[in-house]
Amino acid sequence: MSSYAGPAAPRPQDIAGSLRLLGYLGVALVLMVADHREGWLHRMRLVAEFAVQPLWKVAGMPAQLGDKVRSEAATRAQLTHDNRVLRNALLVSGARVARLQTAAAENQRLRAMLGAASQGGLEVQLAPILDIDLDPSRQRLVLDAGSRNGVRLGQTVLDAGGLLGQVIAVQPGTATVLLLTDPDHAVPVEVARNGVRLVAYGQGDRISLGNIPRTADIRVGDVVQTSGLGHRFPSGFPVGTVTALRPDDSRAFLTATLAPSAGIDRGREVLLLRQVDAPPATSAPPATSAPPAAAAGAAQTP
Protein backbone atom coordinates (compact mmCIF):
# COMPACT_ATOMS: atom_id res chain seq x y z
CA MET A 1 0.00 0.00 0.00
CA SER A 2 1.13 3.49 -0.77
CA SER A 3 1.33 5.81 2.08
CA TYR A 4 -0.47 9.27 1.80
CA ALA A 5 1.98 12.03 2.54
CA GLY A 6 -0.64 14.86 2.68
CA PRO A 7 -0.95 18.03 0.55
CA ALA A 8 2.19 19.26 -1.19
CA ALA A 9 3.82 22.25 0.39
CA PRO A 10 3.59 25.44 -1.74
CA ARG A 11 6.72 26.41 -3.53
CA PRO A 12 8.43 29.73 -2.89
CA GLN A 13 8.01 30.74 -6.57
CA ASP A 14 4.22 30.38 -6.41
CA ILE A 15 4.02 32.39 -3.23
CA ALA A 16 6.10 35.19 -4.76
CA GLY A 17 3.91 35.24 -7.90
CA SER A 18 0.75 35.39 -5.82
CA LEU A 19 2.14 38.23 -3.75
CA ARG A 20 3.06 40.21 -6.96
CA LEU A 21 -0.41 39.64 -8.34
CA LEU A 22 -2.00 40.87 -5.13
CA GLY A 23 0.34 43.87 -5.20
CA TYR A 24 -0.64 44.68 -8.79
CA LEU A 25 -4.30 44.35 -7.92
CA GLY A 26 -3.85 46.65 -4.96
CA VAL A 27 -2.04 49.23 -7.02
CA ALA A 28 -4.73 49.02 -9.73
CA LEU A 29 -7.45 49.41 -7.10
CA VAL A 30 -5.70 52.42 -5.61
CA LEU A 31 -5.26 54.00 -9.05
CA MET A 32 -8.88 53.37 -9.94
CA VAL A 33 -10.10 54.96 -6.71
CA ALA A 34 -7.70 57.90 -7.16
CA ASP A 35 -8.70 58.39 -10.78
CA HIS A 36 -12.36 58.26 -9.85
CA ARG A 37 -11.89 60.90 -7.16
CA GLU A 38 -9.12 63.17 -8.53
CA GLY A 39 -8.87 62.34 -12.28
CA TRP A 40 -5.15 61.70 -12.10
CA LEU A 41 -5.12 59.20 -14.93
CA HIS A 42 -6.90 61.68 -17.22
CA ARG A 43 -4.26 64.27 -16.48
CA MET A 44 -1.55 61.70 -17.03
CA ARG A 45 -3.07 60.77 -20.40
CA LEU A 46 -3.09 64.46 -21.38
CA VAL A 47 0.55 64.80 -20.35
CA ALA A 48 1.44 61.67 -22.29
CA GLU A 49 -0.41 62.86 -25.38
CA PHE A 50 1.37 66.23 -25.15
CA ALA A 51 4.70 64.46 -24.88
CA VAL A 52 3.90 62.17 -27.81
CA GLN A 53 2.61 64.95 -30.14
CA PRO A 54 6.12 65.83 -31.50
CA LEU A 55 6.56 62.19 -32.40
CA TRP A 56 3.24 62.22 -34.25
CA LYS A 57 4.25 65.34 -36.14
CA VAL A 58 7.61 63.84 -37.06
CA ALA A 59 5.93 60.64 -38.18
CA GLY A 60 3.39 62.59 -40.30
CA MET A 61 5.93 64.96 -41.89
CA PRO A 62 6.74 62.76 -44.93
CA ALA A 63 3.07 62.45 -45.86
CA GLN A 64 2.45 66.19 -45.31
CA LEU A 65 5.55 67.06 -47.32
CA GLY A 66 4.42 64.87 -50.19
CA ASP A 67 0.96 66.44 -50.17
CA LYS A 68 2.46 69.92 -50.09
CA VAL A 69 4.81 69.17 -53.01
CA ARG A 70 1.97 67.74 -55.07
CA SER A 71 -0.26 70.71 -54.24
CA GLU A 72 2.45 73.25 -55.06
CA ALA A 73 3.28 71.46 -58.31
CA ALA A 74 -0.38 71.48 -59.35
CA THR A 75 -0.74 75.14 -58.30
CA ARG A 76 2.43 76.12 -60.18
CA ALA A 77 1.26 74.35 -63.33
CA GLN A 78 -2.14 76.03 -63.07
CA LEU A 79 -0.55 79.43 -62.49
CA THR A 80 1.78 78.92 -65.46
CA HIS A 81 -1.16 78.03 -67.68
CA ASP A 82 -3.22 80.97 -66.42
CA ASN A 83 -0.27 83.31 -66.90
CA ARG A 84 0.22 82.13 -70.48
CA VAL A 85 -3.50 82.53 -71.23
CA LEU A 86 -3.60 86.01 -69.68
CA ARG A 87 -0.42 87.06 -71.49
CA ASN A 88 -1.86 86.00 -74.84
CA ALA A 89 -5.11 87.79 -74.03
CA LEU A 90 -3.13 90.90 -73.09
CA LEU A 91 -1.21 90.82 -76.37
CA VAL A 92 -4.43 90.44 -78.34
CA SER A 93 -6.07 93.26 -76.39
CA GLY A 94 -3.02 95.48 -76.91
CA ALA A 95 -3.11 94.82 -80.65
CA ARG A 96 -6.82 95.62 -80.76
CA VAL A 97 -6.34 98.83 -78.78
CA ALA A 98 -3.46 99.91 -81.04
CA ARG A 99 -5.58 99.21 -84.11
CA LEU A 100 -8.50 101.16 -82.66
CA GLN A 101 -6.21 104.07 -81.78
CA THR A 102 -4.80 104.06 -85.31
CA ALA A 103 -8.30 103.97 -86.77
CA ALA A 104 -9.41 106.80 -84.47
CA ALA A 105 -6.40 108.93 -85.43
CA GLU A 106 -7.01 108.22 -89.12
CA ASN A 107 -10.69 109.08 -88.73
CA GLN A 108 -9.83 112.33 -86.98
CA ARG A 109 -7.32 113.24 -89.69
CA LEU A 110 -9.83 112.55 -92.46
CA ARG A 111 -12.45 114.62 -90.64
CA ALA A 112 -9.94 117.46 -90.39
CA MET A 113 -9.13 117.23 -94.10
CA LEU A 114 -12.75 117.15 -95.23
CA GLY A 115 -13.68 119.80 -92.66
CA ALA A 116 -11.00 122.16 -93.96
CA ALA A 117 -12.17 121.57 -97.52
CA SER A 118 -15.84 122.18 -96.66
CA GLN A 119 -15.09 125.32 -94.65
CA GLY A 120 -13.10 126.73 -97.54
CA GLY A 121 -15.85 125.98 -100.03
CA LEU A 122 -13.50 123.78 -102.06
CA GLU A 123 -14.47 121.07 -104.50
CA VAL A 124 -12.01 118.28 -103.72
CA GLN A 125 -11.51 114.60 -104.38
CA LEU A 126 -10.10 112.19 -101.79
CA ALA A 127 -7.32 109.97 -103.18
CA PRO A 128 -5.41 107.26 -101.24
CA ILE A 129 -1.60 107.15 -101.30
CA LEU A 130 -0.24 104.05 -103.04
CA ASP A 131 3.51 104.66 -102.67
CA ILE A 132 5.88 107.32 -101.37
CA ASP A 133 9.40 108.30 -102.35
CA LEU A 134 11.11 110.64 -99.85
CA ASP A 135 14.66 110.41 -101.11
CA PRO A 136 16.45 113.76 -100.54
CA SER A 137 16.77 114.23 -104.29
CA ARG A 138 13.31 112.91 -105.19
CA GLN A 139 10.17 113.77 -103.25
CA ARG A 140 7.19 112.07 -104.92
CA LEU A 141 3.87 110.42 -104.10
CA VAL A 142 2.04 107.81 -106.14
CA LEU A 143 -1.73 107.97 -105.76
CA ASP A 144 -4.14 105.09 -106.16
CA ALA A 145 -6.25 107.18 -108.53
CA GLY A 146 -5.74 108.13 -112.15
CA SER A 147 -7.44 109.45 -115.23
CA ARG A 148 -10.27 106.94 -114.78
CA ASN A 149 -11.02 108.70 -111.47
CA GLY A 150 -10.91 112.20 -112.91
CA VAL A 151 -7.33 113.08 -111.95
CA ARG A 152 -5.72 115.50 -114.37
CA LEU A 153 -2.24 116.83 -115.00
CA GLY A 154 -1.24 119.89 -112.94
CA GLN A 155 -3.95 119.33 -110.34
CA THR A 156 -3.23 120.88 -106.93
CA VAL A 157 -2.73 118.41 -104.08
CA LEU A 158 -3.63 119.37 -100.49
CA ASP A 159 -4.09 117.94 -97.04
CA ALA A 160 -5.59 119.34 -93.83
CA GLY A 161 -2.46 121.44 -93.17
CA GLY A 162 -2.00 123.07 -96.54
CA LEU A 163 -0.37 122.63 -99.95
CA LEU A 164 1.38 119.33 -100.68
CA GLY A 165 2.33 119.67 -104.32
CA GLN A 166 0.95 119.07 -107.80
CA VAL A 167 0.19 116.18 -110.13
CA ILE A 168 2.96 115.79 -112.73
CA ALA A 169 2.00 112.46 -114.37
CA VAL A 170 -1.32 110.69 -114.83
CA GLN A 171 -1.95 107.07 -115.76
CA PRO A 172 -5.33 105.36 -116.07
CA GLY A 173 -5.11 103.95 -112.53
CA THR A 174 -2.37 105.99 -110.82
CA ALA A 175 -1.00 109.51 -110.61
CA THR A 176 2.39 110.92 -109.55
CA VAL A 177 2.58 113.96 -107.27
CA LEU A 178 5.60 116.26 -107.08
CA LEU A 179 5.89 117.39 -103.46
CA LEU A 180 6.78 120.91 -102.35
CA THR A 181 10.02 119.64 -100.82
CA ASP A 182 11.31 118.18 -104.11
CA PRO A 183 14.42 120.07 -105.32
CA ASP A 184 12.76 120.53 -108.72
CA HIS A 185 9.70 122.25 -107.25
CA ALA A 186 9.08 125.99 -106.88
CA VAL A 187 5.92 127.85 -105.98
CA PRO A 188 5.14 131.59 -105.86
CA VAL A 189 4.25 132.56 -102.29
CA GLU A 190 3.52 135.56 -100.13
CA VAL A 191 3.84 136.33 -96.45
CA ALA A 192 0.36 136.23 -94.97
CA ARG A 193 1.15 139.02 -92.50
CA ASN A 194 2.20 141.70 -94.98
CA GLY A 195 1.84 140.29 -98.51
CA VAL A 196 5.57 140.25 -99.38
CA ARG A 197 5.88 138.10 -102.52
CA LEU A 198 8.66 135.51 -102.83
CA VAL A 199 9.35 132.09 -104.36
CA ALA A 200 9.60 128.94 -102.25
CA TYR A 201 11.97 126.16 -103.36
CA GLY A 202 12.13 122.52 -102.28
CA GLN A 203 15.22 121.45 -100.35
CA GLY A 204 14.71 117.69 -99.93
CA ASP A 205 13.22 117.68 -96.42
CA ARG A 206 12.24 121.33 -96.05
CA ILE A 207 11.35 124.45 -98.03
CA SER A 208 13.44 127.59 -98.40
CA LEU A 209 12.91 131.16 -99.50
CA GLY A 210 15.81 132.69 -101.41
CA ASN A 211 16.87 136.17 -102.53
CA ILE A 212 14.98 137.93 -99.74
CA PRO A 213 15.89 141.64 -99.62
CA ARG A 214 17.36 142.66 -96.31
CA THR A 215 14.74 145.41 -96.11
CA ALA A 216 11.85 142.92 -96.43
CA ASP A 217 9.68 142.64 -93.33
CA ILE A 218 10.00 138.90 -92.69
CA ARG A 219 10.21 137.37 -89.23
CA VAL A 220 10.58 133.92 -87.75
CA GLY A 221 7.09 132.53 -87.21
CA ASP A 222 5.53 134.18 -90.27
CA VAL A 223 3.09 132.01 -92.21
CA VAL A 224 3.77 131.78 -95.94
CA GLN A 225 0.94 130.99 -98.36
CA THR A 226 0.43 130.65 -102.10
CA SER A 227 0.19 133.97 -103.90
CA GLY A 228 -1.68 132.75 -107.00
CA LEU A 229 0.87 134.24 -109.40
CA GLY A 230 1.40 132.16 -112.50
CA HIS A 231 -2.07 130.62 -112.10
CA ARG A 232 -0.54 127.24 -111.27
CA PHE A 233 -1.65 127.18 -107.62
CA PRO A 234 -4.70 129.01 -106.26
CA SER A 235 -3.94 131.73 -103.75
CA GLY A 236 -4.37 131.49 -100.00
CA PHE A 237 -3.22 127.93 -99.29
CA PRO A 238 -0.66 127.61 -96.43
CA VAL A 239 2.80 126.54 -97.57
CA GLY A 240 4.91 126.73 -94.42
CA THR A 241 6.10 128.68 -91.40
CA VAL A 242 9.40 130.56 -91.25
CA THR A 243 11.69 128.79 -88.78
CA ALA A 244 15.05 130.47 -89.50
CA LEU A 245 16.54 133.48 -91.27
CA ARG A 246 20.19 133.82 -92.29
CA PRO A 247 22.30 135.75 -94.82
CA ASP A 248 23.12 133.99 -98.07
CA ASP A 249 26.64 133.49 -99.41
CA SER A 250 26.74 136.93 -101.01
CA ARG A 251 25.58 138.63 -97.78
CA ALA A 252 23.37 140.82 -99.96
CA PHE A 253 20.17 138.85 -99.41
CA LEU A 254 18.58 136.66 -96.77
CA THR A 255 17.53 133.01 -96.94
CA ALA A 256 14.62 131.66 -94.92
CA THR A 257 13.85 128.07 -93.96
CA LEU A 258 10.22 126.95 -93.85
CA ALA A 259 8.60 124.09 -91.95
CA PRO A 260 5.96 122.68 -94.34
CA SER A 261 2.37 123.23 -93.23
CA ALA A 262 1.25 119.98 -94.87
CA GLY A 263 2.14 116.55 -93.55
CA ILE A 264 4.75 115.65 -96.16
CA ASP A 265 5.65 112.34 -94.51
CA ARG A 266 2.30 111.53 -92.88
CA GLY A 267 -1.17 110.44 -93.85
CA ARG A 268 -2.71 107.87 -96.15
CA GLU A 269 -4.93 110.08 -98.27
CA VAL A 270 -4.63 113.46 -99.98
CA LEU A 271 -7.10 115.94 -101.39
CA LEU A 272 -7.07 116.74 -105.09
CA LEU A 273 -8.39 120.22 -105.75
CA ARG A 274 -10.92 120.12 -108.56
CA GLN A 275 -12.09 123.70 -108.70
CA VAL A 276 -11.68 126.93 -106.80
CA ASP A 277 -14.46 129.45 -106.75
CA ALA A 278 -13.11 132.54 -108.43
CA PRO A 279 -13.66 135.79 -106.56
CA PRO A 280 -16.60 137.71 -107.90
CA ALA A 281 -15.51 140.02 -110.69
CA THR A 282 -16.18 143.69 -110.15
CA SER A 283 -18.69 144.78 -112.75
CA ALA A 284 -17.64 147.70 -114.90
CA PRO A 285 -19.90 150.74 -114.78
CA PRO A 286 -22.37 150.78 -117.67
CA ALA A 287 -21.42 152.95 -120.60
CA THR A 288 -23.37 156.18 -120.69
CA SER A 289 -25.50 156.44 -123.77
CA ALA A 290 -26.02 159.66 -125.63
CA PRO A 291 -29.26 161.57 -125.04
CA PRO A 292 -32.04 160.74 -127.52
CA ALA A 293 -31.99 164.17 -128.96
CA ALA A 294 -28.26 164.15 -129.52
CA ALA A 295 -28.47 160.70 -131.00
CA ALA A 296 -31.18 161.68 -133.24
CA GLY A 297 -29.25 164.74 -134.22
CA ALA A 298 -26.19 162.72 -134.97
CA ALA A 299 -28.17 160.41 -137.12
CA GLN A 300 -29.54 163.30 -139.23
CA THR A 301 -27.51 165.00 -141.88
CA PRO A 302 -28.13 168.57 -142.74
C-alpha positions in Angstrom: 0.0 0.0 0.0 1.1 3.5 -0.8 1.3 5.8 2.1 -0.5 9.3 1.8 2.0 12.0 2.5 -0.6 14.9 2.7 -1.0 18.0 0.5 2.2 19.3 -1.2 3.8 22.3 0.4 3.6 25.4 -1.7 6.7 26.4 -3.5 8.4 29.7 -2.9 8.0 30.7 -6.6 4.2 30.4 -6.4 4.0 32.4 -3.2 6.1 35.2 -4.8 3.9 35.2 -7.9 0.7 35.4 -5.8 2.1 38.2 -3.7 3.1 40.2 -7.0 -0.4 39.6 -8.3 -2.0 40.9 -5.1 0.3 43.9 -5.2 -0.6 44.7 -8.8 -4.3 44.4 -7.9 -3.8 46.6 -5.0 -2.0 49.2 -7.0 -4.7 49.0 -9.7 -7.4 49.4 -7.1 -5.7 52.4 -5.6 -5.3 54.0 -9.1 -8.9 53.4 -9.9 -10.1 55.0 -6.7 -7.7 57.9 -7.2 -8.7 58.4 -10.8 -12.4 58.3 -9.9 -11.9 60.9 -7.2 -9.1 63.2 -8.5 -8.9 62.3 -12.3 -5.1 61.7 -12.1 -5.1 59.2 -14.9 -6.9 61.7 -17.2 -4.3 64.3 -16.5 -1.5 61.7 -17.0 -3.1 60.8 -20.4 -3.1 64.5 -21.4 0.6 64.8 -20.3 1.4 61.7 -22.3 -0.4 62.9 -25.4 1.4 66.2 -25.1 4.7 64.5 -24.9 3.9 62.2 -27.8 2.6 65.0 -30.1 6.1 65.8 -31.5 6.6 62.2 -32.4 3.2 62.2 -34.2 4.3 65.3 -36.1 7.6 63.8 -37.1 5.9 60.6 -38.2 3.4 62.6 -40.3 5.9 65.0 -41.9 6.7 62.8 -44.9 3.1 62.5 -45.9 2.5 66.2 -45.3 5.6 67.1 -47.3 4.4 64.9 -50.2 1.0 66.4 -50.2 2.5 69.9 -50.1 4.8 69.2 -53.0 2.0 67.7 -55.1 -0.3 70.7 -54.2 2.5 73.3 -55.1 3.3 71.5 -58.3 -0.4 71.5 -59.3 -0.7 75.1 -58.3 2.4 76.1 -60.2 1.3 74.4 -63.3 -2.1 76.0 -63.1 -0.6 79.4 -62.5 1.8 78.9 -65.5 -1.2 78.0 -67.7 -3.2 81.0 -66.4 -0.3 83.3 -66.9 0.2 82.1 -70.5 -3.5 82.5 -71.2 -3.6 86.0 -69.7 -0.4 87.1 -71.5 -1.9 86.0 -74.8 -5.1 87.8 -74.0 -3.1 90.9 -73.1 -1.2 90.8 -76.4 -4.4 90.4 -78.3 -6.1 93.3 -76.4 -3.0 95.5 -76.9 -3.1 94.8 -80.7 -6.8 95.6 -80.8 -6.3 98.8 -78.8 -3.5 99.9 -81.0 -5.6 99.2 -84.1 -8.5 101.2 -82.7 -6.2 104.1 -81.8 -4.8 104.1 -85.3 -8.3 104.0 -86.8 -9.4 106.8 -84.5 -6.4 108.9 -85.4 -7.0 108.2 -89.1 -10.7 109.1 -88.7 -9.8 112.3 -87.0 -7.3 113.2 -89.7 -9.8 112.5 -92.5 -12.4 114.6 -90.6 -9.9 117.5 -90.4 -9.1 117.2 -94.1 -12.8 117.1 -95.2 -13.7 119.8 -92.7 -11.0 122.2 -94.0 -12.2 121.6 -97.5 -15.8 122.2 -96.7 -15.1 125.3 -94.6 -13.1 126.7 -97.5 -15.9 126.0 -100.0 -13.5 123.8 -102.1 -14.5 121.1 -104.5 -12.0 118.3 -103.7 -11.5 114.6 -104.4 -10.1 112.2 -101.8 -7.3 110.0 -103.2 -5.4 107.3 -101.2 -1.6 107.1 -101.3 -0.2 104.1 -103.0 3.5 104.7 -102.7 5.9 107.3 -101.4 9.4 108.3 -102.3 11.1 110.6 -99.9 14.7 110.4 -101.1 16.4 113.8 -100.5 16.8 114.2 -104.3 13.3 112.9 -105.2 10.2 113.8 -103.3 7.2 112.1 -104.9 3.9 110.4 -104.1 2.0 107.8 -106.1 -1.7 108.0 -105.8 -4.1 105.1 -106.2 -6.3 107.2 -108.5 -5.7 108.1 -112.1 -7.4 109.5 -115.2 -10.3 106.9 -114.8 -11.0 108.7 -111.5 -10.9 112.2 -112.9 -7.3 113.1 -112.0 -5.7 115.5 -114.4 -2.2 116.8 -115.0 -1.2 119.9 -112.9 -3.9 119.3 -110.3 -3.2 120.9 -106.9 -2.7 118.4 -104.1 -3.6 119.4 -100.5 -4.1 117.9 -97.0 -5.6 119.3 -93.8 -2.5 121.4 -93.2 -2.0 123.1 -96.5 -0.4 122.6 -99.9 1.4 119.3 -100.7 2.3 119.7 -104.3 1.0 119.1 -107.8 0.2 116.2 -110.1 3.0 115.8 -112.7 2.0 112.5 -114.4 -1.3 110.7 -114.8 -2.0 107.1 -115.8 -5.3 105.4 -116.1 -5.1 104.0 -112.5 -2.4 106.0 -110.8 -1.0 109.5 -110.6 2.4 110.9 -109.6 2.6 114.0 -107.3 5.6 116.3 -107.1 5.9 117.4 -103.5 6.8 120.9 -102.3 10.0 119.6 -100.8 11.3 118.2 -104.1 14.4 120.1 -105.3 12.8 120.5 -108.7 9.7 122.2 -107.3 9.1 126.0 -106.9 5.9 127.9 -106.0 5.1 131.6 -105.9 4.3 132.6 -102.3 3.5 135.6 -100.1 3.8 136.3 -96.4 0.4 136.2 -95.0 1.2 139.0 -92.5 2.2 141.7 -95.0 1.8 140.3 -98.5 5.6 140.2 -99.4 5.9 138.1 -102.5 8.7 135.5 -102.8 9.3 132.1 -104.4 9.6 128.9 -102.3 12.0 126.2 -103.4 12.1 122.5 -102.3 15.2 121.4 -100.4 14.7 117.7 -99.9 13.2 117.7 -96.4 12.2 121.3 -96.1 11.3 124.5 -98.0 13.4 127.6 -98.4 12.9 131.2 -99.5 15.8 132.7 -101.4 16.9 136.2 -102.5 15.0 137.9 -99.7 15.9 141.6 -99.6 17.4 142.7 -96.3 14.7 145.4 -96.1 11.8 142.9 -96.4 9.7 142.6 -93.3 10.0 138.9 -92.7 10.2 137.4 -89.2 10.6 133.9 -87.7 7.1 132.5 -87.2 5.5 134.2 -90.3 3.1 132.0 -92.2 3.8 131.8 -95.9 0.9 131.0 -98.4 0.4 130.6 -102.1 0.2 134.0 -103.9 -1.7 132.7 -107.0 0.9 134.2 -109.4 1.4 132.2 -112.5 -2.1 130.6 -112.1 -0.5 127.2 -111.3 -1.7 127.2 -107.6 -4.7 129.0 -106.3 -3.9 131.7 -103.8 -4.4 131.5 -100.0 -3.2 127.9 -99.3 -0.7 127.6 -96.4 2.8 126.5 -97.6 4.9 126.7 -94.4 6.1 128.7 -91.4 9.4 130.6 -91.3 11.7 128.8 -88.8 15.1 130.5 -89.5 16.5 133.5 -91.3 20.2 133.8 -92.3 22.3 135.7 -94.8 23.1 134.0 -98.1 26.6 133.5 -99.4 26.7 136.9 -101.0 25.6 138.6 -97.8 23.4 140.8 -100.0 20.2 138.9 -99.4 18.6 136.7 -96.8 17.5 133.0 -96.9 14.6 131.7 -94.9 13.9 128.1 -94.0 10.2 126.9 -93.8 8.6 124.1 -92.0 6.0 122.7 -94.3 2.4 123.2 -93.2 1.2 120.0 -94.9 2.1 116.5 -93.6 4.8 115.6 -96.2 5.7 112.3 -94.5 2.3 111.5 -92.9 -1.2 110.4 -93.9 -2.7 107.9 -96.1 -4.9 110.1 -98.3 -4.6 113.5 -100.0 -7.1 115.9 -101.4 -7.1 116.7 -105.1 -8.4 120.2 -105.8 -10.9 120.1 -108.6 -12.1 123.7 -108.7 -11.7 126.9 -106.8 -14.5 129.4 -106.8 -13.1 132.5 -108.4 -13.7 135.8 -106.6 -16.6 137.7 -107.9 -15.5 140.0 -110.7 -16.2 143.7 -110.2 -18.7 144.8 -112.8 -17.6 147.7 -114.9 -19.9 150.7 -114.8 -22.4 150.8 -117.7 -21.4 153.0 -120.6 -23.4 156.2 -120.7 -25.5 156.4 -123.8 -26.0 159.7 -125.6 -29.3 161.6 -125.0 -32.0 160.7 -127.5 -32.0 164.2 -129.0 -28.3 164.2 -129.5 -28.5 160.7 -131.0 -31.2 161.7 -133.2 -29.3 164.7 -134.2 -26.2 162.7 -135.0 -28.2 160.4 -137.1 -29.5 163.3 -139.2 -27.5 165.0 -141.9 -28.1 168.6 -142.7 
